[in-house]
Amino acid sequence: MDKNNLKAAFFDIDGTLYDLKNKKIHGSTIKIIRSIQNKGIKAAIASSRPLETMTIPHLWDIEWDGLITSNGQFIFEKNQKLIQKKVLSSYKLNQIFNIAHDHNIPIYAVGKYEFFTQTNKIVDEFKQHFHLNTNRIEKYSGQEIYLLTLISSGNVIPLFSNIKGIEISRNGLLNTDIFVENCTKATGISTLMKKWGFNSNEYLCFGDSPSDISMIKQASFGVAMGNSDKNTKKVADYICPPSYENGIARTLNTLFDITL
């Protein structure tokens, strides 16, 4: 890896920036990201979370140069200036919600607000894992949705395989996410890098789940957290310590010789 060719760094949130085990972003992570920005490297988020759910303590202690949200459906420049928005049509959303209802699959949806379509033990586990506080239960009523997550411990992807124009992937033990087709973190990063005047692969990134595979493969230097699943680790250039062992700060310290 040629550090001189790295123009930006992208960070997933859950299980990467945000230590789900200790429920925090490590202070040293914040400091070292600011340090690489001072060296002229842009720092951006690349997350499946919509902007509306990015309420994690200390996440905004960093002055982010850009945001890839909703798995690449929304792209923001600095100061949350929107440069791209793509959402599923209400027709496709009705298809998805109807299939989920017929097969008793709970959905977690985020638009202008968060809601679940039902509650049960698996939903409670999902909420606890991602530290979600909403107890709102309702049916889909035609509004725009920025994040749609099927909550199930089994493989539900085949049930939705006949719906055209969607991107669907299992990204955890309980969550399968659905987005607009051809919207990935990699496509979002490519758009933002082009906007900045850089080649699409002139970045390093950190991630921990299948939704991060596209950006890790595209990156000049793609890092998988030690707490990643095996498929994410398989495509990474480097596997760093887990998020709960301060993996980002330790890796950036080694790469850029930064003393905190």
N, C-alpha and C positions, 0 to 999 in steps of 0.2 A: 504494500500500500504506500502510495506517495502522498504524504500529508499535504504537500503543496497544492495538490489537485482537489482537495476537499474544500468545498465552498459552503456547505451547510450540514447540519445535523438534525435528524428527525427522531422524535421520541413518542412511542406509544405511552398510554397512561396506565391503565390497570395492569398490575403485575410487572410493570416496567418502571415508569416514573413513580407511580403510587404503589408503595409496599402494602399489599393487601393483608399480609400477616400482621404487621404492626400498625396498620391504618395510618400511614403518614408518607409524606415526601421527605426524604432525608435532607437536612440542612446543607450537608456537604454537596449533595447533588445540585441544589440551587446555586450554590457558590461556584461550582466548577462549570456549570452551564453559562453563567455570567462571564466567567473567565475566558471561555472559548469565544464568546461573543466579542469580548475585548480584543481578541486576536484576529477579528475580522470574519469569523465564521458565523453564519446565520443559524439561529436555533428555532425550530418549529415543532409543533405537536402534530402527530399523525395518529388519529384515534378513531375508533368506531363510535365513540360517544358524540352526540350532537353538542353544539355549543351550550345549549340550554341545560345540560346536565354536568357541565364542567365546573362544579361548585366545590371541588376538593380543596381543603385548607392549604394555603401557600402555593397553589398552582400558579397564581397570578403574581407571585413575588418575582417571577421572571418576565421581562418585557419581550414576549415572543415576537419573532419576526414574521411568523406566519402560522396558520392553522389549517390542517387537513382534518375535517370532521365528517362524521357519518360515513366513514370508510371511503372518503373521496367524493361524496356527493356535494359537499360544501367545501369551498376553498376560500380562505381569507388571507389577505396581506396583513401587514402590521396595523395595529389599532383596529383589528377586526373589520377591515374593509373587505366586503364580499366581492369576489371576482368570479365565482361559479356557484350555481345552485341547480341540483337535479333531484327530483323527487318522483316516487312511484305515483302513477295515476290512481284516482279513486276507484276506477274499474278494476285494476290489478289488486289494489288493497282489499276491495270487497271479495275478490276471489280468495285471497289468502286468509282473510278473517273467517270466511264461510267454511273453508276446508278445515281450518284449525278448530272451529266450533264443532263440526261434524265428527272430528276425531278426538275431541275433548283435550285439545292442546292449549294450554294457557299462552297468552301473548303479552309481552311487555312492549308498550308503544310509547314513543316520545314525539310530540309535535310542539305545539305551544305550551303543552303541559304533559305530564307523565300519567299513564294509567295501565292497569292490568285488566284483562278480560275476565279473569276469575282468580280465585285464590285456593291454594291447597298446600300440602306439605312441601312439594317441590318448589313452588313459588316462594315459600318462606325461606328455603335454603338458598335460592337464587338471590333474594333480597339481602339476606345476611352476608353472602359472599361479596356482593358488590356494594354493600352498605347503602342500600336504597331505603328511603324513608316513606315514600308515598304509599298510601293505603287505598287510593282511588280505584274503584272497580266500575267499568262501564263497557258498553258495546261500541264498536266503531261507528261513527256517524258522519263520515265523509270528509273529515279535516285532513290537512297535509300531515304526513308522518315522516319524520327525519331518521328515526331508528325503529326497527321492528324486529323483535327477538322472540323466537319460539322457545318455550321453556319445556324441556323434556330430557330425560336421561337416556332416551333411545334415539336411533337414527330416523328422523322424520323427513329428511330431504326428499326421498322418492315420492311422498305424497304431493309435493308441490312441483314435480318435474315437468308437468305439462303447461305450466304458466310461462309464457314467453316474456322476455325482457327483464328478467330478474337475475341477480347475483346472490347465490345462497351458499353458506358455508357453516360448518359446525366449528365453533370457536372456543368451546369449553365443555366441561362435563354436563352442563345443564342448558347451555345456550346455543341456538342456531340462528344466525342473523340473515336477514334478507334486505338487499339493497337494489338499486338500479343496476341493470346489466352494464358491464364494462366500467363500473366504478369500483376502484380498488385504491388502496393507499398509494400504490405505485403510480397509477394514472394521475392521482391528485398531486403527488410530488412532482411528476413530470411537468404538469401544468404550471405549478408554482416556480419550479426551477427555470423554466422557459421565461416566465414573467420577470424573474431576477436576472436573466441574461446568462444562465449557466447551462451546461450540458445536463441531461436528465439523470445521469448516474454519478455526478460529482458530489456525492454526499456520503455520510455515514449514518447509520440508524441503529436503534435499539428496539427490540420487540420480544414478545413471549408467546404468541398464539398463532394459529393458522391465518388469521386475518393480516398478520405481519409478514407472511412469507413473500408476498409480491414485492414489497419494498425492500426486504432483505436481499432477495435475489437480484434486484435491479441496482442496488447500491454498490459503490466502489468498495465499501467495507460495511458489511451487514453483520450486526451483533445480535445473538440470541441470549436472553437471560438464562441463568442456570436453572430457573424454575420453569423454563419453557417446555412444551410438549416435544416429543421426539422428532416429529416432522419439521417443526420450526428449527430445531437444532441442526437437523440434517442439511439444510440449505445455507446455514450461516458461515461466514468466514471466520468467526470467532465466537466462542461461548464464554461469557463472563460470569462472575459470581451472581447468585440470585439477587433479586431486588431487596430482599430482607437482609442481605449481607452487603448492601451499598455497592452493588455491581457497577452502576453507571459511573459513579465518582471514581471508583478504583480504576476502571478501564480508561476513562478520559485522562486521569492523572498519568497513567502509563503512556498513553498515546502522545500527549502534548507536554509531558514533563511539567505539570502544574503542581505547585506546592500550596496546599491550603493551610 
